[in-house]
Structures are given as C-alpha cells and as structure tokens.
Amino acid sequence: MKKLVAEFIGTFWLVLGGCGSAVLAAAYPELGIGFAGVAIAFGLTVLTMVYAVGHVSGAHFNPAVSVGLWIGGRFDKKEVLPYIISQVLGGIAGAAVLYIIATGKPGFELGGFASNGYGEHSPGGYSMLSALVTEIVMTFMFLVIILGATHPKAPKGFAGLAIGLGLTLIHLISIPVTNTSVNPARSTSQAIFAGGWALNQLWLFWVAPIVGAILAGVVYKYVSPVEE
C-alpha cells in the first residue's frame, strides 16, 4: 500500500507540475516560459519525485514505465495493474486540483487543458502517423534511459538526474507534435476534463507508449550487462 500511495503522489505531482505549467504559466507570453519552460517543468516533477519517493515505489509514475520495467525483468508482474491504477488515479487527482485552480480566474477557457492530440489538435498540426511514431520512439528512449540509469552497474545516485533530464529532452522534441505524452496516466487525466476530441484520441496515447515501453524492455534486456 505504501508503494501505491507513493505512485499516486508522484503521478499527482507530475500532472500538477507539468500540465500546470502549461495551463497556468505558458498561457501568459510575458512570463516567457514557452515550450522550453513546460519541458523543464515536466523534467523537474520526475526528478524531484525520484528522490522523494523513489526508494519507496521505484518512482514509475507512468503505466508505460511499469510495463517496460516488467518486460525488462525489473518489476513483478503482479504489481503492474495496481501500480497503473494508482498512477491513473493520481493523475486524475492532479488534473482535478489544476482544474479547480485554473477555473478560479474570471474568463478562463478550458480549451484543450494541456491534452495530447494529433491532426488539428497537434500543436504543430502533425498527422496521426507522426504522433504514433513520435510517442513510440520517445517512450522507447525514455525506458532505455530508465533501465540504464537504474541498472546495478550504473553510477549510484544519479538516476534521478538522468531520468528527469531525459524527460525534459523528450518534451523539447515532441511538444510540437503531440504536446508530449509518453505517459498514459498523464494523457488520461487531462482528457477526462477536456472531453470530446481529447477522449476520442486518447487511445493513441495508451497504445503508443505501451508499445514503445515493451520494445525498450525487450531490447534493453538483451543488450544490458548481467545484473549482480
């Protein structure tokens, strides 16, 4: 139960911090955070929570990460579903708090509410195929970073930095394409509040990250050194 609570809190913070920066701060050009600021915010949420609760739950905060670690031989199969449920609930809680804060401003328009999308709902107008490839590849690389940084033979104490900076880089690359998911819990939490098109397109932001995570688990298990 402690692990599940830690996953809930970590995913809550990821959504509130990352999506909150997009909904609350990036909406004001004079603040100057833009895409880069949002990317940094997402990286910081993961970096901070890795050190805060990583020793409790392993700091997944993402259904794709749980699946990828299981496929890579780093996580018990029986814990995958409970972790995913906790992550989705934590993400929804984070989105709910963000919604309450954001709607407290007169004239606030919900819009996409930092949801992920493709086609006309992609920030850069990218196609469904572009979105699918982007999410698969970005999640693949994210899991390679996680599996490598947390390997017993990796330098100790630096996993949080590698993972947080990796997520920042992923956002810098893919925000223009899909608004960056690589995390089905993050996508689900925002889509529930945005509704409509965001819910209709949500399937891609479950399928692509899970596929990318499975591929990474298989590949890294093959290329990684023997654990001791």
Sequence and secondary structure as in RCSB ss.txt:
>XXXX:A:sequence
MKKLVAEFIGTFWLVLGGCGSAVLAAAYPELGIGFAGVAIAFGLTVLTMVYAVGHVSGAHFNPAVSVGLWIGGRF
DKKEVLPYIISQVLGGIAGAAVLYIIATGKPGFELGGFASNGYGEHSPGGYSMLSALVTEIVMTFMFLVIILGAT
HPKAPKGFAGLAIGLGLTLIHLISIPVTNTSVNPARSTSQAIFAGGWALNQLWLFWVAPIVGAILAGVVYKYVSP
VEE
>XXXX:A:secstr
 HHHHHHHHHHHHHIIIIIHIIIIITT GGG  HHHHHHHHHHHHHHHHHHHHHHHH    SHHHHHHHHHTTSS
 HHHHHHHHHHHHHHHHHHHHHHHHHHTTSTT   TTTT    GGGSTT   HHHHHHHHHHHHHHHHHHHHHHT
STTS TT HHHHHHHHHHHHHHHHHHHHS  S HHHHHHHHHHH THHHHTTTHHHHHHHHHHHHHHHHHHHHS 
   
